[in-house]
Amino acid sequence: MNFFETLLPTSFRKVLTTPMRVFYLCTFLNALGSGLTLSFYVVYLHNVRHFSTEFATLLLAASAVASLATSPLWGTLVDRFGPFRIAIISYGSMGFTLIAWAFVTTRLSAAIVAITLSILGGAGWGPNSTLLARLVTEEHRQRAFGFNFMLLNLGIGFGSLVSASIVNLSHPRTFSALYLLNAVSMFATGAIYVTLRRYGGPVRIVHDDPVRNSDGWRTVLADRRLVQYVLAALVLMIGGYGSQEAGYSLFVVNNLHLSVHDIGVIFFFNTSTIVLAQLWTLNRIDGHSRTRVLAVVGALWCVFWIALASALAMPPAIAFVTLSVSMVIFAFAETMLQPVGSALVNEIAPEHLRGRYNAASGATWAVSGTVAPLITALYFGNGLGNWWPMSIGLTALLGSALMLNLRRSLTPAEDGRAA
């Protein structure tokens, strides 16, 4: 077996039909735009628009609350009307809202636009996960989600490189240009997504079944497996993505005193590692316990935060190298988290409730996006920013413990263990 066959088996290449390729193209274009602005939320509000750090982090938390509050609604709408209609609404509306975000000047306008962006962004996770689960068989689902995540980060990586070459703290217009380009990518993604209409309708057979049609959020929340997963994933996300988005860039610029350009380069190490390692990782984790793999994610993220804290005692050049290496470690954890977590949720989800199950899983992003900024504001607002990374590392380890506890509630098939 040659190297290419090992990374991308023939059996999986055969399922890469035209709809799958179109879906993956949409993933890449959307990620390309997001990569332009992904790491600059707090920096944009604080260093460019000159709002306080507290306002920036609290607005991030408020936006996450709005996303969380509307997440159940989006999940219900996906199951009722199908993922296609909801995704199209999300892409189109996000494009126009990003245009407004590029020109916010007051706290009120920033709050309105940020919350709107968060609500509309919450409409994208569930529909896309639901549609991808439909386009591929259960046998290839974990690999399909992993391949999608690889393309997602490839797009983000290119976007980060572009942003690093354009952005300038002394010229706010460069930030506006990035958000406008992000809006263009949203419109382009929506235009291509239209071709997937026939695959993204509602599950008609369910609406003709009065018993199953009565299933709703009560049925979803009664699934102990899902509830345990959501709790474990939430803690894990606070120890990973949530805190990284809320305070990483702020810590690098204001505590380590590295330049804003360094952030773009550091994040490129993250995305390039994911692109290069994702297929290899998929082969390594195939057939292994999903919950144990997710526990390893938390352990690796703990190492990432310890490295960030250690950089405080290093010269700028050494700190930059340390952060770049630690970001590679963070990325390896991501290559395990995304395909495994998505596959686990869709493994236990019944087809007619798949939108709600994915919405519940996606809510962990919103909740972590609420709690993590509050934790960040608490530390930085009280002059304890240097202690922040270590506390987040301990949170990541707690997420690992909860994932190991979840294993007892899953069957071997649900946990992804080979017979």
TORTI-480298 format. One record per atom (N, C-alpha, C, O, CB): x negated, y, z. Coordinates in pm, whole numbers, plus 50000, padded with zeros to 5 digits. Glycine has a CB too. Layout:
XYZ...
This chain:
499154988050000500005000050000499125012550000498265013950087500965000050123499325021649902498495033549895498925043849998499955042350065498545039549755498125054550009498355064750111499695071750092500425074050188497225074950111500025075149966501265082249939502475073649975503465078550030501335086349791502385060649944503485051449975503675050450126504795048750174503215037549915502575051450201502665050850346503405062950402504225061750493501275049950408503095074650347503725086850395505175088150351506025092350428502935098850348505445084550227506775086350170507185073350099507015072149978506805098350071507715063850173508045050750117508995051549998509795060849986508645041950224508895041749910509755041249791511225041149829512045047349761509435028949706511565034249936512965033449979513535047050011514715049649987513095024350099512695055850066513185069350097513215078049972514125086249955512305075950204512225076349884512215084449761513445081649677513925090349604510955081649680513965069549686515145066049608516405073449654517335075449576515385051249614516425077549781517615084749831517505099749808518425107149841517815081949979516385104349753516225118549723516955121949593516325125349493514725122349713518265120849597519105123949483519185138949462518645146749540520515118049502519855143149356519985157449326520585165349442520045175949475520835159449203521665160849506522195168349621521165169849734521085180449797523435161349674520395159249759519375160149863518305170249826517865178049911518735146449888517885170349701516855179749657517355194149664516605203149701516405176549513518625196249628519205209649638519265214049784518945225449818520615210049574519685204849870519745208050013518375211950066518255221650140520295196050092517365204450029516005207450075515495220650019514765227850086515055196050037515885223949895515505236949838516115248349919515465258449946515955237849689517375246649959518035256750041517325258250175517165269350226519515253050062516915247150232516175247550359514905255750344514595264150429515835233350406514175253350236512905260450215513125275450196512415283450257512175254650093514085279250112514325293550086514775300750213514315311850241515375295249976515655294450287516125300450411514975302250510514865312650576517235291950472514125292050519512985292650612511965302950567511335309450650512325278950623511795304450438510855314350386511205328350435510335335950478510825314050232512495331650430512935344650480512805345750630512375356050682514355347250439513185335150701513105335450847511665336750895511395343250996513725322850906510735330550822509325331150860508755345250856507765348150924508525322350771509365353950777508895367750769509055375150901508275384150933509625375250660510075371250978510435379051098510485370951225510725376451333511755385551077510265357951217510525348951329509835352951458510435352051565510105335251292508605357251450507815359551573507795374151619507015377751707506405354851551508655382551558508535396951586509755403051655509875415251662508305404351457510655394851707511895400151763511615410251875512005421951867512765388751816510935405651980510675414452094509685425552057509845436952099510125406252213508665422251978507685432151935508365443151851508045454951866506555425551854509275439151764509995448851680510795458651767510745470751745510935441551582511535453351864512345462051948511505470452043511815482152066513335453752027510445464652100509655471752201508575480752140508485492552175509015461852294507775475252051506625482751999506945491251877506225500951849505535473251964507995487951804508335495651683509505505051709509425516951679508685486051567510595499751767511775508251793511715514751930512575522851964513045500051781510705511352010510405517952136511495516252242511735525252323510185532552112512165504752240513045501152349512205494452458511105489552430514205491752300512695494252579511945488352689511855473152672512655466952602512585491852825510855467452738510725452852736511945446152796512415435952747509455448552811512465452152904513645446552969514835446352873515575436552867513985454353095515015457352799516145457852705515985447452595516945440652558516255471852643514755446152544514515436652435514785422352478515435414752406513075437952385514275418552595514465404852641515915402152683516445391352658513535401852758516555412052745517955410352784518865409852662519865402652662518385421652877518535417452559519315416852435519175403052371520135397652316518865427852337517975397552377517765384052326518635374152404519225365052345516285380052336518715375952535519545367252618521025369152587521775359452576519285369952766521455381752572522855384552541523255378652407524355373552390523115399652542522355379452312522615373652180522795358652190523655352852124521485377052083521975352452272522085337952291523405334352358524005324152325520915332752375523865342752451525165340452516526275340952411527185332552412525415350852628526205350752321527205351852216527195339652125528245334652085526975364552133525995334852094525875322852011526455310752083527145302552022524405320251974526175309752212526685298552291528205298952299528865288652286526085298752431528765310852320530215312052336530965308252209532075303152215530575326252375530345310652094531015307751967530645294151909531235289751811530695318451868529655287551969529205274651916530315264151911530455257351810528065269352000531135262652017532235252852008533205255951895533705246851829532995252252138533455268751871534355272651762533795268351628534525262951544534595287651763532495270851607531885266951479531945251751461532195246951351530425271851471531715244251568531775229751559533165224951520533315215951439531365223451690534185231151580535565227551546535885231051401536525223251331536545234751639535425242651356535695246951218534995237851117535535235151010535245261451197533795233051152533085223951063533865211051045534015206050934531665220951116534375205551156535155193251147536485195651074536975186651006535415187751287537065207451088538355210251028538265213950881539065209250800539035221351104537295222350846537205227450709535995222250631535865224950511537165242450712535125214850698533955209650631532755218850646532925230950664534245207450485531535213350639530325221450659530065231550549529435241850574529135212550672530545228950426530225237850315530765251950337530015261750327530775232150185532045253150366532655266450380532005274450492531775286450478534155265150406531725267850603531145274850717529725279550685529335290650721531135265750842528955271150616527575274950581527565286750485526735295750499526825263050520528455286750388528515297750291528845310850361528245321250332529555294650181529805310350451530155322450529528935327350608528665339350615531345319550625528205317950666527035321550746525965328350662525455338850700526455309150813525615322350547524555327950464524895341950413524075351050419524275318650346526125343550362526505356450308526545367350413526025378350393527845355450241527175364350527527295374250634525945377650696525675389150729528245369250741525095367450711523765369850766522965379350679522225387750730523005356650783523105378150548522365386850457522695401550480521795409850491522665383150313523985404650488524395418550509523995423550648523635435150664525905419950489524065414850748523725418850884522225421450898521825430350973524175408250984521405413750829519965416050832519595429450770518635435850814519235404750758520345433650670520115446950612520345457650719519565467150729521055449450489521395456050797521665465650904520585465151011520185475451065523035462950967520105452951044519065451351147517765458551109517015462851196518785436451170517505459650981516275466150934516245481050966515195487350961516115464150785517415486850999517465501351017518065505451152518515516851167518275507650905518095496451250518635500151381517725510651446516505509851437518775487651472518355520251511517585530951577518045533451721517295539251799517695543851497519245529251755519775531551889520015518351960520085507851897521065539851884520155519052090520425506852167521765500752128521885488552117520415509852317522765509252106524085504152070524055496851937524575485751925525095515452065523425503051837523375496551705522555483751711522905473851647522775506051601521465483851788520645471851801521435460651867521355449151826519365474751881522205463951971522995453952042524065447951952524235435751948523635460052166524775456551880525855451751793525315442451684525845431651661526605463551729524255446951619523705439151507523065426351557523225415751496522675447451427522345427051668521665415051721522675404351761522485392551731520785418651842523745408351827524765398751868525475392851748525785380951745525765405351963525745401251648526375396351525525475386151456525955375751410526685407951430524185389151447523235379851388523235366451461523195355851399521825385851388523285367051593523245354951672524495346551652524425334251641523075358351819525645353051646526895345851624526905339051487527275327451475528105355351637526495346451386526475340951250525415330151236525605320151166526235352051146524285332051303523235321951299523665308951362523235298251320521985326951367524525309751463525035297751527525915289451436526155277651462525805301351648526395295651327527225288551231526405280151135526955272051061528075298251153525085281851136524265274951037523745261351081523595252450998523115283351001523485259551211522865247151259523785235151239523395225251176522515248551408525015236051292525935224851284526285220651142526185208751110527185228251355526685229951055527025226250918525905219250843526135209350774527445238350842524695224350855523585218450781523225204550834522945195550756522365227450788523235202850965522955189651022524045179750982523755168150951522855190451174525275184350983526395175650945526305171550799526495159850766527735182650972526015181150712525925178250569524765168850539524915159650459525785191050489523615171150600522475162450576522755148150623522365138550557521225167950646523445146850737523795133550786524705126250689524685113950681524465134550924525505133750615526395127750516525645123550389525985113450327527505137450479524645131250353523955129050226523005117050228522565112450123523195141250189522685112050347521695101350358522265090050444523065092550535520355106650417521855077850416522325066450495521695066550634520665073050657522005053250423522315059250725521835058750863520395053750871519625058150955522735049850948520045044450782518705038650781517605049150761516515048050817518605028150673517925059250679516915069350644517145082750714516485092650683516895071350494518085083050808518495095950866517355102650942517135114650927519685093950959516635095151024515555101151103514475106851012513965117751037514955090851199514125099550907513115104350813513635116550736512875125850707512715093150716514935116450702515515127650628515465140450711515135151150659516965124550588515785139350841515705151150927514255155550945513985167550951516335148151064513335146150952511935149750964511415156650840510675166450849511105137650992511795151650722511375157750596511955171750584511285180950536511815149150476513205173450628513835186550627513085196250717512895207950683515295185550670512645191250834511905199850927510545203650869510055214650892511735192751062509935194450795508665197550731508825208950631508015218250629508105185050661509875208350548510125219050451510495232050521510125242950476511245214950355511215230850631511555242650709510295250050752510215262250740512385238850831509335242750801508105248950849507175253050736506375262350751507375239550942507265246150623506505250750507506965264650466506155273450436506655240850389508285266550465508825279750432508445290150536508075301350502510325279050419508555286450664508185295750771506705299250762506325310750786508515289650908505875289450729504445291850718504115302050610503335311350633503715279050689504705300450493504495310150387505025323850428504385334050402505175305450258506185323950492506735336650539505845343550639505685355850636508085334550599505245335750729504345341550829503105347650765502635358250807503925330950930502575341050663501415346550593501755359750525500965369150529500905336650490502925360250463503355372650397503525383650500503085394950478504665370450320504175380550612504395390650715503085395650774502955407550803505285385050825502115386550792500825390550849500105400350758499335408750806499955378350872500335399450628499665408450534500415421550514499865431150462499505401550401501685422050557502495434050534502665442350660502545454550656503865430250481502935435650774503375442550893502295451850950501105448750946503795432550998502755463251002501855473151061502625480751168503645486951139501285482850953502145480151293502845486751404502955501851385503865508251440502145483751534502045507551310502065522051289503055526251181503335538051166500675526851252503575516651108504505519651000505755511151015505795499850966503845517350861506775516351082508015508751104508665503750975509385493750977508995517151179508415510550865509045506450739508575492650695509295485650624508735516650630507385488750737506915475350700507785464650766508025454050707505435473550740508245467250888509155457850954510505457750884511105447150867509325461451102510985469550844512245470250771512165462350642513115455550604512615484850741511015463250575510835455850449510935440850472511505433650390509485459350385510375436050584510435421750613511875417050633512255406450582509615418650737512665424950707514055420850730514895421750602515825413950584514675429450840514575431150515515275431950387514955419750300515835414350233514905444950314513705415650300513325403750225514015391350284514395382250211511795401850226514155391050413514875380150478516325379750430516875368950405514815381650631516935391350417518305392050367518415386650225519375379550192518815406550372517445390050141517435384950003517385369650002518065363249923516245390749925516575364050090516465349350096517785343050137518125332150090515345345150194518535349750224519845344550266520805344150148521505334250127520425353050379520835355050072521745355549956521365344849853522235338349796521705369549891520075343149831519605333149734519965319049780520385310649700518095334249713519805316449910520145303349964521625300349948522015289349909519755302450111522465310349978523905308549963524305305749820525185297549795524625320750013523665312549724523985310549583523695296249538524455290449461523205320449496522585290649586522225276849548523085266849624523425256349570520735274249576523425269949747524215261149832525595258249772526205248049801524365267149970526065267449688527385265849626527485252649549528565246849542527665277649531526385247849494526405235549415526675223149499526915212449444525085233949342526625224449632526865213049721528315212449769528635205149863525935213649841529165219949706530555221149753531265207649763531975205249860531325230249660531095199049667531825186349662531435176949776532175167549807531575179449530530265179449838529795170549944530105176050084529885169150183528305168249930530595188150092530735194650222532155197450265532395206850342530005207150221533115189450218534495191350259534795184750392533935177950448535425186050154536015186650443536405180150569536625165150549536765160550436537685186550626536655157850658536905143350652538405141250644539095140650746536285135950777538905140050521540345139550498541025127750564542135128950615540615139150351540345116350565540965104250619541335105850766542285099750815540035092450601540575114150835540845116250978542105124350997542885121751089539655123151046542315134150912543485142750928544775135250900545855140150934543375154850836544695123550839545865115350815546075104950926547045097450923545745108350681545175104751023545255095251135545635103151260544795110051316543885087551156546895102151305547335110451419546605107651548546485116451633548805108451441546105095151566545405091851690544025098251692543685105451786545275076551707543245095651587541885101251582541935116351561541015123451603541065094651470542985121251496543075135551472543265143451601543005155451605544215138451376543725136651707543915143351836542605144751913542535151952012544925135851921541565137951866540265139051932539725153251918539855159451812539265128851874539145158152023538575171652020537425172852117536715163152142539635182152052537245184752171536105187252260536195179052389535165175852449536025201952293537425175752432537535167452552536905153752528536245148252616539005165952593537125148352408536535135452373535015136552367534295127652413537085130452239534535147452310533085149452296532425150452433531415143952459532785162152214533005158652521532395160852652532535148852744531865148052847533015173052717533425139452708533555127352788532455117152757532315107152827534905121052764531695119752652530595110752615529395113852703528695123752682530235112352463529145105252801528075107852898526705108352831525815115652875528075097053006526545100452725525265100552655524945114252600523825119252612525275090252542525955120352538525745133652481525465143952589524575152252575526965137852398526245143452697526065153152805524665152152865524015162352890527125150952916524205139852886522845138052941521795143152843520815149352883522585123352973522005140352715521035145052616520995160352613519915166252612521385139552475522165166652612522215181252605521505187452724520765197252708523665186152599521705182052844521035187352963519525185752953518785195052981521555180353090519085173752913517645171452900517035180152791515955185752809517365156652870517745181352679517235189552568517185204252607516285211452565518115187752444518155208652687518185222552731516945225952812516275236052786519435225252814516635217652910515455220152994514185219552907513275227652923515365209753110514155210052817512995208652728512845221052640511735225752617513135196152640513975226452592513915238152505513475250652581512765259152526515265240552442513885251852706513415263152786511905262252803511215272452806514125263452925511415249952815509965247852827509245247952694508055245052688509695235052896509955251152587509345251452453509785263452372509315274652393509675238952379510685260852278511095271152183511645283852250511275294952213512135265652090512535281952349513185293552409512195303452467512295315452443514125289252516511235298452543510245307152605509225312152503508715323352515509525299752717508935303952404508005308452301508555320552228507835330252202507695297152202509845320052194510465331252124510625343352213510475354752168511825327052069510915340952341511195352052431509955359852473510015372052487511885346852554508825352852492507705360052551506335357352495505375363952535507675357252690506205347852404504865344252357504175356052290503045359552326504945332352260504835362252191504225373552120503925385052214502895391752203505145378252008504845387352308504665398152406503445395352493502665404452521505915399652493503265382952535502135379052619500815380652542499825385552596502295364652668500825376352416499615377152335499185391552313497995394752320499825370152200500155400352284499825414352254499505422252380498505429452384500985420952180500335420952483500215429652600499375423952714498815431652792501575432752652499265410852725498475404852833497105400352786496105401952857499225393052893497055394552665495765390252611495115400952525493935400152492495925377552531495915411052487495425422552409494845418452273493855424052226494355429952488495505408552210495175405152072496075413251979497095418552023495335389852046495705414151852496475422451760497715415251710497805403051718495615426551642498675423051658499905417451604499615408751482500375399551452500885428551569498525411651411498145403451295497725389451338497945379651266497005410251217497115388451456496685375451505497875366151527497755354051510495905376951635499025371951564500205363851589500635356551462500935344651466501365372451643500655363751350501035357551224500105346051186500555335751136501045367751114498815347951210497845337451178498015325451271497955314051226496395342951187498225328151400498425317351496499655309051460499615296751465498555322951639500735315551423501935308351386501755300751254502425290751230503115317851374500845305451171500575297851048499915284551081500175274551014499665306050953499055284251185498485271551229499605262051272499535249951248497485273851344500615267551336501755259551379502465253251260502645241051254502725268051460502875261551167503675256551056502875247750961503395237850909504275268150979501615251150937500795243050848500545229250908500485219350835499465250050818500405228551041500225215551107501465206951088501365195051061499925217451257502635213051103503875205551086503985200150944504355188550923505075214451118503655208550846503745204350707502805192650680503175183050611503415216050613501585193250734500585183050708500815170250789500475159350744499205188450736501375171750908501465160350998502835153751004502955142551055501095164651135503895160350952505245155350973505455141150920505985132550991506225164550908505055138450796505275125250739504475114550813504945103450834504905125150590503255118050852502425108650929503085105551063503135093951105501005114450952503595115851130504235113951259505475105251247505735096751333504605127451320506255107251141507455099351121507145084451118507895076351173508145103450993506045080851054505655066751049505195061551185505405049851217504545064850947504575070351264504085066051395505235063951495505145055051581503105076451450506285071751486507375070851584508495061651540509375058451619507935084651612508465057251416509515048551365509555035451444508545028551457509295045751216510735032151495510895019851572510585021051719510725011351793510055009551514510145032851764509815034951905510975041951977511815048251914508525043251919511005040752106512055046852187512105061952163511125069052180511815043952336513285066452124513445080852097513285089152224512695099852221514795083552034513815084252334513725091852458512275092752507511885103052563514605085652565511495082252488510085082952527509305092452437508395099352482509455068952523509665092552311509015102052219509325116352262508455124952260509495099552072510575118752300510955132252345510265135952476509975147652500512485133152362509985125952559509235128552683507805132852651507245141452720509225116052773507225126952549505875130852506505885145352458504905152652479505355121552395506975149552395507095163352349506895173052466506135182652456508465165752283507595170452577507465179152693506055179452749505575189952791508415174652801505375168052749503995167452800503055175852713502195182952765503505152952805503225174952581502385182752490502655197652504501735205852497502615178352344503915201252523504225215352541503655220852671503285232552679505735217452538503575212352772502935216652898501475220152873500985230152926503045205653005500785212152796499385214952759499285228352687498355236052710498815203552671500235231052600500265243652525500315255752619499575265352601501475243952429501195255052719501345266352811500125267852903499755278952940502605264752895499505256652940498295257353022497185264252943496415272252999497845243153067497095261252814496075267652730496325282652720495385290552721496065261252591497595286552710497915300852702497515308052829496955318952824499425302852676497785301952943497395307953071495885308753083495355318553136497985300053188495185298553036493715298253045493075309152959491975313752990493195284653002493755313352854493195323452763492995336852832492245345252782494105325152643493645339052946493465351553020492025353453065491575364753081494395351853141491305342553085489925343253134488905342553022487715340953048489675332153234489355343552898488455341852783488265354952707489145363552708489015331152689487125356452640486935367752548487955366752435488435355752405485475368152492488275377952370489305377852264489085367352156490045360652116489365391452200487855365852107487605356352000487855341952045488465334151972486165357751949487395338552164487605325152217489085322852247489615311952225486765322852344489755333352296491195332252324491975329452196492905321452195491715345152391491585336252088492255334151959492105319651912493065313551867491695343751852490895314251924490655300351884491465290851973492065281251923489145296951893491485293452103492235285052196493715285052164494355274552166492005289652340494265296852135495685297752102495995290651971497045284451957496115312452094495095291451877495305284751749495335269451768496175262551711494205288651647494385264451848494335249951873495585245551952496185235251922493045246251952495965253552051497135249852132498405250252048499345242652073497285259252253498445259151949499605259751862499695247351774500795243151737499555272451775498555241551741498545228851668499165217851755499935209551706497095224951626498825217851883499395208151977500895210051988501655200351987498735209552117501335222651998502765225652003503455220251878504555214851886502995240952015502795221651764503365217351638503525202151631504535197251581502505222051523502535194851681502655180151683503895175951762504595166651724501385173751744504135182951872505335179951951506605182751870507585175251878505345188152081506575193351793507745196751711508035186151607509195183251579507545210151643506995180151549507205169951447507915157651504508495149751430505875165851385507855156151635508565145151700509955149251745510905141551734507765140051818510075161451797511345166051853512465166851750513535161251771511155179551917512215173651639513295176551546513915164151483515135162451490512785185551438513135155251421513775143551360514395134051462515455128351436512765136051277513745132351576514235122851676515505128051743516485120751756513155120151782515495140651785516665146251850517895146451759518985142651802516375160151898517715150751635518835151351541519355137451508520565135351500518405158451413518445127951490518865114251459519615108051577520595100851557517645105651423519175110751698519835105051816521265110151827522195102351849519045108551943521455123251810522795129051821523715123551713524855120051742522725144351811523225122751591524065117751482524255102651487525155097351422523475121551350523425095751563523585081351584524785078551674525545069151650522315075351646524975086851776526065084451871527345091751831528385089551893525655088652010527285100251730528455108351692529365100751596528885095551495528005121451628530675100051623531625094751525531775104851410531645116851432533015091651591532045099851290532065108551172533015120251186532665131451149532435100451050534215117951239535205128751244534905139151351535565149551357536585122951267533915136451438533525146051540532085150551523531505156751613533715140151679531505147451409530085150351388529775165251399528725169051452529645145151251530665173651351530445188051360530375192751504529535201051539531545195551288531255187351588531265191251729530035185951802529435192951883532535186151797529645173551773528455167851836527215176151801526385179151887528255153051792527085179951674525935188051633526005202151690524975208251720525855188751481527235207251707527375220451769526955219851916526305228951967528845225451758527325208951984526925207452125525415206452136524815212352226527585194952187524805198852045523345197952045522715211352013521745215452076522885187351944523265218251914522725231351877522885241751985522145251551989523375236151751523865239652074524075249252183522885249852277522705259852347525315245552262522065239452279520875239952365519945251152323519245256952407520135226452361519925254252193519115265552146519655278552204518895287152249519095266151991520975279952202521585292252250521405293852401521065304652449523065292652215521635282952475521505283852621520055286452660519775294852746522005270952688519135279352597517715281752627517325295952586516495302352650516815271452556517955300652478517695314352434518295324652528517935336452522518245316552297519205320352615519755329152718518915328752844518565339252899521195325152750518585316852889517865315253015516405319453003515875326253090517955300753063515755315352893514325318252877514025333352879513075337452947513815312252747514785341752807514505356252817514715361852957513995370852999515375363852721515705356453029515925361153166514725357653255514295365753337517215355153224514205345553237513015341553312511835350353273511055354653358512685326753287511705352853143510605361253094510715375353151509715381053196510615361852941511915381153149512115394653202511805395153351511245404953400513555399353177512165384453423511895383953566510405384553595509965391753685512505371253627509625377053521508175376753542507515389753497506755395753572507565365053468507815393953374507135405753321507625418553389506845427953408507355406853171508905418953426509445430853491508925433053631508985444153683510915430153495508405422453693507875423553829506355422153834505785419353939508505413053917505705424253719504255423953716503655410253735502505409053778503725433053818504425399753704503945385953724503755378753591503785366453585504925378053812503565386353485503465380453352502355370153339502495360553263503245391253252501265372053411500155362453401500505348653456499865338653421498935367953475501525348053542501945335253600503025328453517503365316853541502445337353743503555335553422504685330553342504385317553267505205308353272505105341053243503235316353196503015304053119503015291353203503525281053159501705304953046502455291853324502375279753406503755275053449504025263053452501495282353529504645284353482505995280353522506745273953407507535264653427506775292453575506515278753286507175273053169506625259053141507365250253098506995282253046505345257053164504755243853146505375233553239505615222153198503255244453169505635237353364506285228353459507725225153416508215214153438506275234353600508385234953356509735232753304509735222353193510625213853187510335245953252508725223053106508615213252998508465199153054509035189752999507425216652908507695197653161507525184453223508835179353284509115167453280506445184953331509635188353340510925184453393511825179153281512565169553299511605196353466511755185553164512505180753049512095166753010512935158652971512315190152931510815163653020510325150152991510955139953085511385129253043508795149553001511015143353211511585134253311513065131453283513525120153296511425139953452513795141753245515215140053215515425131553090516395123853083515885153653197514545132752993514645124552873514415109752906515095101052852513625129252767513475106952993513225093153034514425087453109514725075553098511975092253123515115095753184516305091353256517445088153160518255079253187516745101953356517525095353048518565093052948518465079152886519475073552845518475103652837517275073652879517045060752813517945049652867518345040752792515585056752828518255050152996519065039753058520515039853009521225029953024519045041353209520955050952951522345051952905522515048352758523635048352707522855066052928521425045352689521485042752545521245028052515520525021152587520455051352471521865023352408521575010052359520235010652285519785021452247522725004552267519594999152263518344999352187518495005852050517595012952006517814985252169519625003551983519835009651851519945024751861519365031851780521095003951784520675029751961520815044051978519495050552017519225062051981521875047052083518685043252090517385048352132516335046752024515195051052041516935041452258516715040351912515795039151799514765028351813513795027951737515105051751779514955019251910513985008751931514184997451830515304992851808514075003352073513104992951771513184982151675513594969351745513214966851859511844980251602514374961051674514824948351732513624939351756513784928151805515864941351640
